[in-house]
Amino acid sequence: MKHTLAVLVENKSGVLSRVSALFSRRGYNIDSLAVGVTEDPEISRMTIVVHGDDHVLEQVTKQLNKLVDVIKVSDIGGDETVERELALIKVAADASTRSEIIQIVDIFRARIVDVAPKSMTVEVTGDEAKIEAIEKLLRQFGIKEMARTGKIALVRGPKKV
């Protein structure tokens, strides 16, 4: 089972290293990790997706709360959330395949952000299923490179305190 954790931390150097070291010491794998500053420049928000049962989630939460720079840990997987990922996908493209790639991009409401003589770079945002679906369709043309952000998420409605 996948769990999505929202972790508020002090925006200091070394915090990401300490958080990731905690996971590796315990033998837990991070499925995705996205970090960025919040509306308060002194606080960063980590969105961590971890695979495991409720016991794993409980242990990870307890260990995170012991870290000095961690302000708050929330499991937002059970809440109603807005979730997004970003992917940049560089696809092999020539004159004969460009129009078909453009049709796929339009269907997924993605954008073409770069065109080169032998490739196109597509930017797509959405949930994990959408990213995987467009990736699957673009594979037939040959994916040269791909970069994904990992999930970011917010609970719907008023700010969760």
C-alpha positions as CSV (number, residue, x, y, z in Angstrom):
1,M,0.0,0.0,0.0
2,K,1.3,3.5,-0.9
3,H,1.2,6.3,1.7
4,T,1.6,10.0,1.0
5,L,3.3,12.0,3.7
6,A,3.4,15.8,3.9
7,V,6.4,16.7,6.0
8,L,7.0,20.3,7.1
9,V,10.7,20.9,7.9
10,E,12.9,23.9,8.6
11,N,14.4,25.2,5.4
12,K,18.0,24.5,6.4
13,S,20.9,22.7,4.6
14,G,21.2,19.0,5.5
15,V,17.6,18.4,6.3
16,L,16.9,16.4,3.1
17,S,20.0,14.3,3.8
18,R,18.9,13.5,7.3
19,V,15.4,12.6,6.2
20,S,16.6,10.3,3.4
21,A,19.2,8.7,5.6
22,L,16.4,7.8,8.1
23,F,14.6,5.9,5.4
24,S,17.7,4.1,4.2
25,R,18.8,3.1,7.7
26,R,15.5,1.5,8.3
27,G,15.5,-0.2,5.0
28,Y,12.4,1.6,3.7
29,N,12.3,2.6,0.0
30,I,11.0,6.0,-1.0
31,D,8.8,5.7,-4.1
32,S,8.9,9.5,-4.7
33,L,10.2,12.6,-3.0
34,A,9.5,16.2,-3.9
35,V,10.8,19.1,-1.8
36,G,10.1,22.8,-2.1
37,V,9.8,26.0,-0.1
38,T,6.3,26.9,1.3
39,E,4.6,30.2,1.6
40,D,6.9,30.8,4.5
41,P,10.5,30.9,3.2
42,E,11.8,29.4,6.5
43,I,9.8,26.2,6.0
44,S,10.0,23.6,3.3
45,R,7.4,20.9,2.4
46,M,8.4,17.4,1.6
47,T,5.9,15.2,-0.2
48,I,7.1,11.6,0.4
49,V,5.4,8.5,-1.1
50,V,6.4,5.4,0.7
51,H,5.3,1.8,0.1
52,G,4.4,-0.3,3.1
53,D,1.7,-1.4,5.5
54,D,0.3,0.6,8.5
55,H,3.2,-0.6,10.7
56,V,5.8,0.8,8.3
57,L,3.8,4.1,8.1
58,E,3.7,4.3,11.9
59,Q,7.4,3.6,12.3
60,V,8.4,6.1,9.6
61,T,6.1,8.8,11.2
62,K,7.6,8.2,14.6
63,Q,11.2,8.4,13.3
64,L,10.5,11.5,11.3
65,N,9.0,13.2,14.4
66,K,12.2,12.6,16.3
67,L,14.3,14.6,13.8
68,V,15.0,18.1,15.2
69,D,14.3,20.0,12.0
70,V,10.9,18.3,11.4
71,I,8.0,20.5,12.3
72,K,5.0,18.3,11.4
73,V,4.3,15.0,9.7
74,S,0.9,14.3,8.1
75,D,-0.4,11.2,6.3
76,I,-2.5,12.8,3.7
77,G,-3.2,9.6,1.7
78,G,-6.5,9.0,3.3
79,D,-7.7,12.7,2.9
80,E,-9.3,14.2,-0.2
81,T,-6.3,15.7,-2.0
82,V,-5.2,17.4,-5.1
83,E,-2.2,15.5,-6.5
84,R,0.0,16.2,-9.4
85,E,3.2,15.0,-11.0
86,L,5.2,16.6,-13.8
87,A,7.1,14.7,-16.5
88,L,9.3,15.9,-19.3
89,I,9.5,13.2,-22.0
90,K,11.9,13.5,-25.0
91,V,10.5,11.4,-27.9
92,A,12.2,10.5,-31.1
93,A,10.3,12.3,-33.9
94,D,10.7,12.9,-37.6
95,A,8.5,14.5,-40.2
96,S,6.4,11.3,-40.6
97,T,5.6,10.9,-36.8
98,R,5.3,14.5,-35.6
99,S,1.6,14.8,-36.3
100,E,0.7,11.6,-34.5
101,I,2.7,12.7,-31.5
102,I,1.0,16.1,-31.5
103,Q,-2.4,14.3,-31.5
104,I,-1.4,12.2,-28.5
105,V,-0.1,15.3,-26.7
106,D,-3.4,17.2,-27.4
107,I,-5.5,14.3,-26.1
108,F,-3.6,14.4,-22.8
109,R,-3.7,18.2,-22.6
110,A,0.1,18.1,-22.5
111,R,2.4,20.6,-24.2
112,I,5.3,20.4,-26.6
113,V,8.1,22.5,-25.1
114,D,10.9,21.8,-27.5
115,V,11.2,20.6,-31.1
116,A,14.5,19.5,-32.6
117,P,15.2,17.9,-36.0
118,K,15.0,14.3,-34.6
119,S,13.0,14.7,-31.3
120,M,10.2,16.5,-29.5
121,T,10.0,17.2,-25.7
122,V,6.6,16.9,-24.1
123,E,5.6,18.4,-20.8
124,V,2.7,16.6,-19.0
125,T,1.2,17.2,-15.6
126,G,-1.4,15.0,-13.9
127,D,-1.8,12.1,-11.6
128,E,0.4,9.0,-11.8
129,A,-2.0,7.1,-14.0
130,K,-2.1,10.0,-16.6
131,I,1.7,10.2,-16.7
132,E,2.0,6.4,-17.2
133,A,-0.7,6.4,-19.9
134,I,1.0,9.0,-22.1
135,E,4.4,7.4,-21.5
136,K,3.0,4.1,-22.7
137,L,1.6,5.7,-25.9
138,L,4.8,7.6,-26.6
139,R,7.0,4.5,-26.2
140,Q,6.1,3.3,-29.7
141,F,8.0,6.3,-31.1
142,G,11.1,5.8,-28.8
143,I,11.6,7.6,-25.6
144,K,15.1,9.1,-25.6
145,E,14.9,10.6,-22.1
146,M,12.4,11.1,-19.3
147,A,12.4,13.1,-16.0
148,R,9.6,12.9,-13.5
149,T,9.1,15.1,-10.4
150,G,7.3,12.6,-8.1
151,K,4.0,13.4,-6.5
152,I,3.1,16.7,-4.8
153,A,-0.1,17.0,-3.0
154,L,-2.3,19.3,-0.9
155,V,-5.4,18.4,1.1
156,R,-8.5,20.0,-0.4
157,G,-10.3,22.8,1.3
158,P,-9.0,25.1,4.1
159,K,-5.4,24.8,5.3
160,K,-4.9,21.7,7.4
161,V,-3.4,22.8,10.7
